[in-house]
Amino acid sequence: MSTRSGTQHDELRELQQRLILFKVSLLMVVGLLALRLWYLQISEGSYYQDLSENNRTRAVALEPVRGLIYDRQGVLLANNVPSFGLYVTLEDVKDRRALIESLVKMVGLDETTVRKKLSERGSRLLPRKVKDGLTLREAALIESHRLDLPGVTVRAESQRNYPHGLTAAHLLGYVGEVSSDQLEKSEYAELHLGSIIGQYGVERTYDRFLRGRAGQKTVEVDAMGHEKRTVEVGKPMAGDDLYLTIDARLQALAEQLLGEESGAIIAVETTTGDVLAMASRPVFDPNVLSRELTAKQWEKIVQDEGHPLTNRATQGQYPPGSTFKIIVAAAGLETGTVNTTTKVRCMGGFPFGGRVYRDWKAGGHGVMDVVDAIVDSCDVFFYTIGQRLGIDTIAEYADRFGLGHETGVELPSERSGIVPSTAWKTRARNEIWLPGETISAAIGQGYTTVTPMQMAMVMASVAGNGETFRPRVVRSIKERATGQVLDLPSVPRPKLALKPETYELLHESLEGVVTRGTAGRARSALVRIAGKTGTAQTAALKDDRRKGEDVPKKLRDHAWFVSYAPAEEPQIAVAVLVENMGHGGSWAAPMAKQMIEAYVKSKPAGPATAAAAPSDELPAAVAMRGLHD
């Protein structure tokens, strides 16, 4: 009995010891929990509160719909189509390398591009666009793997689209994501990584109107960064619409005429400065450039020998060739160096400084006055007059005509060309001007360079007897918010003040170029055209005596024709430059003729379009002249 009692007593004491040990352990666990709670709630409370709030709610930018672009007749040139964008929020990504590998494998992303986008400066809490233009299949594939892709979201958005493809690409331009460097500029201060802006053409010049204003929504997200509920929405504001000056039909014709040849065609309305057409070849596809490109794709474009990103109309700089004779003639008439009775005998060459400067016509033109010299493009006449004028007087009048300066057309990176002078050569080359260089300059060779846009404005100046307007490509802006249309007025340029008799002689001569001179192939039965041919040598061909097909194409002359019509009441000026195609009368003049005829046909019949040349059938002697300049 006593033995059993002792055993029970021992068991009770052992149980009490275990209870004490359990209580001590429990108190220790509770103490540790309390200490941890104190650390989380008190010591690090503010940090975890901010982190909790950021993980619970996110501010998401709502991109605006970009404004539309129309031609002067309301033809749609740029719109927006539904698309999908792929975004990554770095705060929710635990293993960046694994995520990139998954995205590369799943939708074929360029690994270098994704890494670059995810490493750019910016908040880890803001979604970053890593790819736009996802296909419906790609978007569905990513959504089906959401649990395996923390921080990844797919958003429905709009994608810039150009319904006419390559048409007017250099004029319209393209769009793309704002870069980190661009974000540092004040004009883009309100934007963020992933914002779409104009990068070229009117898309860039008028970006502040077209891009609209982004909105914002606040959303709740789960632990993986996926949206669960929308808390608040601030709607975006769509961009304003642009109405351009160009006529889509003339634009399409200009590009069709150039075809696969490199060059530019510009048509300008002389009474307003409206650019009716601006074609440049080679061309790029704005639909391709407005989407995400890999570094290799971009490198291929910029290294293309044809330089498709160069707008030859405003950025191409070429010797003007014989089109420059218009300016030299005006300078001679204005200074009294030349008058209607001045005669120069052309024997096919001009001896000067120990060499002979050749005329394009080997046997010479005989005795020439200023009108005949322009009509037949006599080089010797202009060698003579240029030598009498001197380079600085020639430069002065070229400057008055607007050469050596940007025309002011509202497109980015317009070039100004070169008007050489004694001061220019000293400044640019640290060399003195040589007398023989004046001879070359008098026929638009040597250092002189111009853009096709500049030459179109030269012809607009002559057509308007000095009254011209700054070239413009946008007629009006329609505000999306109010529906109000803001018309952009034509801006007059400083008047080119030449004597009335100078303009009269130029008009007579330039019409004669078409009716009986070097531009016979521009003669029209529909409208009277005035113009000037030009054949500009390339630098590499200066000492090459080969002719025609024997000359490699890249070394052949550039073909020019600058014109206006109707000759008796000008309304349109057209400049055509075709690279490496030889004689301006053969190649450029017929293109200008078709542009002018298309314009005239689109206008209501009236006195300005009633007069016409009697026939397209030309005497053989006149037709042959078009083969020389």
Buried (B, 14 or more C-beta within 10 A) or exposed (E): EEEEEEEEEEEEEEEEEEEEEEEEEEEEEEEEEEEEEEEEEEEEEEEEEEEEEBBBBBBBBBBBBBBBBBBBEEBBBBBBEEBBBBBBBBBBBEEBEEBBEBBBEBBEBBEEBBBEBBEEEBEEBBBBBBBBBBEEEBBEBBEEEBEEBBBBBBBEBBBBBBEBEBBBBBBBBBBBBBBEEBBEEEEBEEBBBBBBBBBBBBBBBBBEBBBBBBBEBBBBBEEBBBBEEEEEEEEBBBBBBBBBBBBBBBBBBBBEBBEEBBBBBBBBBBBBBBBBBBBBBBBBBBBEBBBBBEEEEEEEBEEEEEBBBBBBBBBBBBBBBBBBBBBBBBBBBBBEBBEEEBEBEBEBBBEBEEEEBBBBBEEBBEEBBBBBBBBBBBBBBBBBBBBBBBBBBBBBBBBBBBBBBBBBBBBBEBBBBBBBBBEBBEEEEEEEBEEBBBBBBBBBBBBBBBBBBBBBBBBBBBBBBBBBBBBBBBBBBBBBEEEEEEEBEBEEBEEBEBEEEBBEBBBBBBBBBBBBBBBBBBBBEBBBBBBBBBBBBBEEBEEBEEEEEEBEEEBBBBBBBBBBBBBBBBBBBBBBBBBBBBBBBBBBBBBBBBBBBBBBEEEEEEEBBEEBBEEEEBEEEBBEBBEBB
